[in-house]
């Protein structure tokens, strides 16, 4: 039983260590490769998460392979903290993505997510990233109705199509003074800009973020179940290590 439980924990943590070292190396390479704000939003969490995973995996490998009680205790504490953190993040993710977040009648439970996207500093970063990836580069159209014949993603519909068929820049038959749609003032035929400064683009980004957070919450729930299983096996390994050390004495 000692060999079985220790072998399982050692194998799991060797795989985790390899993955973590790869992610850590990639995050360091990304840090040296680019200094733009877009990559910063990815590399900072990746660097922290991969470094933490390296520490946890290393403790698990040493504790399981060498039957060292100290490292197994350290490993158990870190894995338990990981379970608590993942569970809290999953619950938080479900709460902030519940309900409708678009429009004036947005659900109050989504205020945190809306504030993170809508505040001026974060939105400028998001908009700059959308420009950098050329979100609207392949979206070509003339009149407003022509855009709806294109196969666009929900994000492109929100950020790359005219805010209204009444916009004079999308349909030049009407002067700006007659249009009440505020997004018409920031609509541009420039493919790099389009409607990236529009309120409907913010709504589309919010919906995309909410969808991704919901997916992440589901993945986290599965991760909690898997990590809990690993924690249970680790507890068995720890108990067997202690029994083995007592019998040797």
Order of alpha helices (4+ residues) and beta strands (2+ residues): alpha-alpha-alpha-alpha-alpha-alpha-alpha-alpha
